[in-house]
Amino acid sequence: NMNINFKFLLLGTSLSLIPNLLYAQCAETDCLKLGYTKLEKCDNGLKCPFGEYWACPKVEEKAVLGECTGYAKNCKIADILNSDGTCTTDKISGKSPIGVVIAIKDNCGWAMTASPIESYIKWSTKLVETGIGTTTNLNTAIKNFDACINTQKITKLGDSSQYPAAWAAVNYAPNLSPTTKGKWCLPAPGILNSLYKNMKAISNTISKLGGTQMSNFDKRYYERIWSSSEYDADSAWGLDNITSSKISASRKDFAGGDIAVVVRPVITF
């Protein structure tokens, strides 16, 4: 009987060891399979115990304000652009809105201020042909998205007394994002055309931000937004407010009477 009990005891012991042996053989030691995918050390990262790889916390993707880096693919027209370079559908605690997304094309997005930064302002005081986006053809004009290229060209032609609208844009920066000064521009006609096509959704976001609606400027006057493109020597392209809703040309030295001619700058992201 003792021999039989001893055999069972040995059998029991060997069986109890088998799971541990199998576990030791099957334990994963491949760092990549375990989620350690970075070769370089990162902040708050964990090093793989079996090699030189690191597991790094996911970093929130953000835009570089003033540049086209491809982040715009994460956004949609009428989103809010925040000072940290993220797009959100609504205001979010801890984030500071700086504009409303009004156009997305290819790799780029453009966000516009929720209210005018200047009103009753001239495109220029000099009625000369600049060659900047110059066309009298609407279909050609609305293909132009070169907001900042155009704006920088305008400011090279003269100072703020000669080209007030463009200088107002480049001198602007929201209080919540002072480092964006110099990155704001007059919108190109193609960007304003996108605004026109998506006016209802964009107006809804302007309301969320407590901005000034384009159809209700001063509750008496309607608004015209300057673009960065020229029509001819005398005129420049712009967008009338929602009651007229059209891209058209007006004299560069027109600042508005019943029509509040304004600057609503855009920032590229």
C-alpha positions as CSV (number, residue, x, y, z in Angstrom):
1,N,0.0,0.0,0.0
2,M,2.8,2.3,0.8
3,N,4.3,1.8,-2.7
4,I,0.9,2.5,-4.3
5,N,0.5,5.8,-2.3
6,F,4.0,6.9,-3.1
7,K,3.4,6.4,-6.9
8,F,0.2,8.5,-6.7
9,L,2.1,11.1,-4.7
10,L,4.8,11.3,-7.4
11,L,2.2,11.4,-10.1
12,G,0.4,14.2,-8.4
13,T,3.6,16.1,-7.9
14,S,4.6,15.8,-11.6
15,L,1.2,16.9,-12.8
16,S,1.3,19.9,-10.6
17,L,4.6,21.0,-12.1
18,I,3.5,20.7,-15.7
19,P,1.4,23.9,-15.9
20,N,4.3,25.9,-14.5
21,L,6.6,24.4,-17.0
22,L,4.2,25.2,-19.9
23,Y,3.8,28.8,-18.6
24,A,7.5,29.3,-18.6
25,Q,7.8,28.1,-22.1
26,C,4.9,30.2,-23.5
27,A,5.5,33.5,-21.6
28,E,5.8,36.3,-24.2
29,T,9.3,37.9,-24.3
30,D,8.9,39.8,-27.7
31,C,8.9,43.5,-26.8
32,L,7.0,44.5,-29.9
33,K,4.2,41.9,-29.3
34,L,4.0,43.2,-25.7
35,G,3.3,46.7,-26.9
36,Y,6.8,48.2,-26.4
37,T,7.1,49.7,-29.9
38,K,9.5,52.7,-29.5
39,L,13.2,52.4,-29.7
40,E,13.8,55.8,-28.0
41,K,13.1,56.6,-24.4
42,C,10.0,58.8,-23.9
43,D,8.6,60.9,-21.1
44,N,6.5,58.8,-18.7
45,G,7.3,55.7,-20.7
46,L,7.9,52.1,-19.6
47,K,11.0,50.1,-20.7
48,C,10.5,46.5,-21.9
49,P,12.1,44.1,-19.4
50,F,13.3,41.9,-22.3
51,G,15.0,44.5,-24.5
52,E,15.6,48.1,-25.5
53,Y,12.1,49.0,-26.6
54,W,9.8,51.4,-24.8
55,A,6.0,51.8,-24.4
56,C,5.1,55.4,-24.6
57,P,1.8,57.1,-23.6
58,K,-0.3,58.2,-26.6
59,V,0.1,61.9,-27.3
60,E,-2.9,63.9,-28.5
61,E,-2.5,64.8,-32.2
62,K,-2.5,68.6,-32.7
63,A,-2.2,71.1,-35.5
64,V,0.7,73.5,-35.9
65,L,-1.0,76.8,-36.0
66,G,0.0,78.7,-39.1
67,E,1.1,75.6,-41.0
68,C,-0.4,72.9,-43.1
69,T,0.8,69.6,-41.5
70,G,-2.2,67.4,-42.4
71,Y,-4.0,67.7,-39.0
72,A,-7.0,69.2,-40.8
73,K,-8.0,65.6,-41.8
74,N,-9.2,65.3,-38.2
75,C,-11.5,68.3,-38.5
76,K,-14.7,69.3,-40.3
77,I,-16.1,72.6,-41.4
78,A,-17.9,74.4,-38.5
79,D,-15.6,72.8,-35.9
80,I,-14.0,75.0,-33.2
81,L,-10.2,75.4,-33.5
82,N,-8.6,75.7,-30.1
83,S,-5.4,77.5,-29.1
84,D,-3.7,74.1,-28.4
85,G,-4.2,73.1,-32.1
86,T,-7.1,70.7,-31.6
87,C,-10.5,70.7,-33.3
88,T,-13.6,70.1,-31.3
89,T,-17.3,70.1,-32.1
90,D,-18.2,72.1,-28.9
91,K,-16.4,74.2,-26.3
92,I,-14.5,71.9,-23.9
93,S,-13.3,72.8,-20.5
94,G,-9.6,73.5,-20.4
95,K,-9.4,74.4,-24.1
96,S,-9.5,78.0,-25.5
97,P,-11.4,78.5,-28.8
98,I,-9.7,80.9,-31.2
99,G,-11.8,80.4,-34.4
100,V,-14.3,78.5,-36.4
101,V,-13.2,76.1,-39.2
102,I,-14.6,77.6,-42.5
103,A,-12.6,75.7,-45.1
104,I,-10.6,72.5,-45.6
105,K,-8.7,71.7,-48.8
106,D,-6.2,68.9,-49.4
107,N,-3.7,69.1,-46.5
108,C,-4.9,72.4,-45.1
109,G,-7.6,73.9,-42.9
110,W,-8.5,77.5,-42.2
111,A,-10.3,78.9,-39.1
112,M,-11.9,82.4,-38.9
113,T,-12.5,84.6,-36.0
114,A,-16.0,84.4,-34.5
115,S,-16.3,88.2,-34.8
116,P,-14.8,91.0,-36.9
117,I,-11.6,92.4,-35.6
118,E,-12.0,95.6,-37.5
119,S,-15.0,97.3,-39.1
120,Y,-15.5,100.1,-41.6
121,I,-12.0,99.5,-42.9
122,K,-10.6,99.9,-46.4
123,W,-8.7,97.2,-48.5
124,S,-6.4,100.0,-49.7
125,T,-6.2,103.7,-50.1
126,K,-4.2,103.3,-53.3
127,L,-6.2,102.4,-56.4
128,V,-3.5,100.6,-58.4
129,E,-3.3,97.1,-59.8
130,T,-1.2,94.9,-57.4
131,G,-1.4,91.6,-59.4
132,I,-2.2,89.8,-56.1
133,G,-4.8,87.1,-57.0
134,T,-6.1,89.5,-59.7
135,T,-9.0,88.3,-61.8
136,T,-12.4,89.6,-62.8
137,N,-13.6,86.0,-63.2
138,L,-15.6,84.7,-60.2
139,N,-14.9,81.0,-61.1
140,T,-11.1,81.8,-61.2
141,A,-11.3,83.8,-58.0
142,I,-12.9,81.0,-55.9
143,K,-10.2,78.6,-56.8
144,N,-7.7,80.8,-54.9
145,F,-7.0,79.6,-51.4
146,D,-3.7,81.5,-51.0
147,A,-4.8,83.5,-48.0
148,C,-1.5,84.1,-46.3
149,I,0.6,84.2,-49.4
150,N,-1.6,87.0,-50.8
151,T,-1.8,88.8,-47.4
152,Q,2.0,88.8,-47.1
153,K,2.4,90.2,-50.6
154,I,0.0,93.0,-49.8
155,T,1.8,94.1,-46.7
156,K,5.1,94.3,-48.7
157,L,3.5,96.9,-50.9
158,G,2.9,99.5,-48.2
159,D,2.2,100.2,-44.6
160,S,-1.1,100.1,-42.6
161,S,-2.1,103.6,-43.8
162,Q,-2.0,102.3,-47.4
163,Y,-3.3,98.7,-46.9
164,P,-5.3,98.8,-43.7
165,A,-7.2,95.5,-44.0
166,A,-4.2,93.2,-44.6
167,W,-2.2,94.9,-41.8
168,A,-5.1,94.5,-39.4
169,A,-5.0,90.8,-40.1
170,V,-1.3,90.3,-39.6
171,N,-1.2,92.4,-36.5
172,Y,-4.0,90.4,-34.9
173,A,-3.6,87.8,-32.2
174,P,-6.3,86.5,-29.8
175,N,-5.6,87.2,-26.1
176,L,-5.8,83.4,-25.6
177,S,-3.1,82.7,-28.2
178,P,-0.6,85.7,-28.4
179,T,2.0,83.6,-30.1
180,T,-0.1,83.4,-33.3
181,K,0.5,87.1,-34.1
182,G,1.7,87.3,-37.7
183,K,0.0,84.1,-38.6
184,W,-3.5,85.5,-39.3
185,C,-4.4,86.6,-42.8
186,L,-7.2,87.9,-45.0
187,P,-9.2,85.0,-46.3
188,A,-8.8,84.1,-50.0
189,P,-12.0,84.0,-52.2
190,G,-12.0,80.2,-52.2
191,I,-12.1,80.2,-48.4
192,L,-14.9,82.7,-48.3
193,N,-16.8,80.7,-50.9
194,S,-16.5,77.7,-48.5
195,L,-17.9,80.0,-45.8
196,Y,-20.8,80.9,-48.0
197,K,-21.6,77.3,-48.8
198,N,-21.5,76.3,-45.2
199,M,-23.0,79.5,-43.7
200,K,-25.7,77.8,-41.6
201,A,-23.4,75.4,-39.8
202,I,-20.7,78.0,-39.3
203,S,-23.2,80.5,-37.9
204,N,-24.3,77.9,-35.4
205,T,-20.7,77.6,-34.2
206,I,-20.3,81.4,-34.0
207,S,-23.4,81.3,-31.7
208,K,-21.7,78.7,-29.5
209,L,-18.7,81.0,-29.2
210,G,-20.8,84.1,-28.5
211,G,-19.5,85.7,-31.7
212,T,-21.0,88.3,-34.0
213,Q,-23.3,86.8,-36.7
214,M,-22.6,87.9,-40.2
215,S,-26.3,88.5,-40.8
216,N,-26.9,90.7,-37.8
217,F,-24.0,93.2,-37.6
218,D,-25.0,96.1,-35.4
219,K,-28.6,94.8,-35.9
220,R,-29.0,97.4,-38.6
221,Y,-26.2,97.1,-41.1
222,Y,-25.0,94.1,-43.0
223,E,-21.5,92.9,-43.3
224,R,-19.0,92.5,-46.1
225,I,-15.8,90.6,-45.5
226,W,-12.6,91.5,-47.3
227,S,-10.7,88.8,-49.1
228,S,-7.0,88.9,-49.9
229,S,-7.5,88.9,-53.7
230,E,-7.8,91.7,-56.1
231,Y,-10.5,92.2,-58.8
232,D,-8.9,95.0,-60.7
233,A,-7.0,98.2,-60.0
234,D,-10.1,99.7,-58.3
235,S,-11.7,96.8,-56.6
236,A,-11.1,93.7,-54.4
237,W,-13.1,90.5,-53.9
238,G,-15.2,90.0,-50.7
239,L,-18.2,88.2,-49.3
240,D,-21.5,89.9,-48.5
241,N,-23.4,88.7,-45.5
242,I,-26.1,86.0,-45.4
243,T,-28.9,88.2,-46.8
244,S,-26.9,88.6,-50.0
245,S,-24.6,85.7,-49.7
246,K,-22.3,86.2,-52.7
247,I,-18.7,86.6,-53.6
248,S,-18.4,90.0,-55.4
249,A,-16.1,92.9,-55.9
250,S,-16.2,96.4,-54.3
251,R,-14.0,99.4,-54.4
252,K,-10.8,99.0,-52.4
253,D,-11.2,102.4,-50.7
254,F,-14.8,101.7,-49.7
255,A,-15.1,101.4,-45.9
256,G,-18.9,101.1,-45.6
257,G,-21.9,103.2,-44.9
258,D,-24.9,101.0,-44.6
259,I,-22.5,98.1,-45.3
260,A,-20.0,97.4,-42.6
261,V,-16.9,96.4,-44.4
262,V,-14.9,94.2,-42.0
263,V,-11.8,92.1,-41.4
264,R,-12.4,88.5,-40.2
265,P,-9.0,87.0,-40.4
266,V,-8.2,83.3,-40.8
267,I,-5.4,81.1,-39.5
268,T,-4.0,78.2,-41.4
269,F,-3.7,74.8,-39.6
